[in-house]
Amino acid sequence: MLRHELDEVGVFVNGQVSCIFVVALLDIVVAGAWYALFKPVNRRLSATAAWVISLGLFGIYLVLIGYLAFRSGFMAKTVR
């Protein structure tokens, strides 16, 4: 009985690790998309934002993307 329970826990942990890898890969894809979108606004800052999200520093990433969105002429400006 104990061996069966340990096997179930192993499958659960393997699933969690797999999900973390999928999230990391999707973060890289999203970072590349944000970089491509905001490159015309500020290439250096856009690259910094893409690098920061790939490191997992999500708060700094959101501030940088928010700044780039505010500065761009093609994003909706709801707060002025």
N, C-alpha and C positions, 0 to 999 in steps of 0.2 A: 504494500500500500504506500509506504513512504517513497519508494522509488518512482512510482507513478506520479505522485505529487511533485517530486523534484523534476521529473520530465516536463510536467505542465509549466512549472516556474521557468524552466529553461526556454521553452517555446515562447513564453510571455516576454522574457527579457530579450530574446533574439528579435522579437517583433518590435520592441521599443527601440533597440539599437538601429534596426532597419529604418524605422520612422525618422530617427534623428538624422540619418544620412540623407534621406529623401528631403527633409526640411533644409539641410545644408545645401544640397544641390539646387533646390528651388530658390534659396536666398541668393545664390550666385547668379542664377538666371535673372532674377528681379533686379539685382544690382547692375547687371549689364544693360538691362532695359532702361533703368533710370539714368545710367550714364549716357546712353545713346540719346535719350529724350532731352536731357539738360546740357549736353555738350555744347550746343550753340550759345547757351546763356553764359556759362563760365566753365571752360574745359577743366581747369585745375580743381575747382571746387567740386565739380561733378565727379571727377576721378577720386577725390578724397572721400566723397560720400559713398561711392561704390566700394572703396577699400574698407571704410569703416563698417559698412553692413556685412562685408564678408568676414570681418573679425567678430561680429556679433555685438557690437556696441550700438544697440538699437536706438537708445535715446539720442545720442549724438547724430546718428543717421537721420532720425526724424527731423531734428532741428535743421540740418543741412538741406534736406529735401524740401522742407517748408520754406526755407530762405530762397532756394532756387525757384520754387514754384511762385513765390511772391514776386521775385525779380523778373521772371519770364513774362513775356507779353501774351503767351498763348494759354495760360492757365487762368481759371476763373478767380477773380479777386473778390472775396466776400467780406473781408475785413479791411477797412481803410481808416 
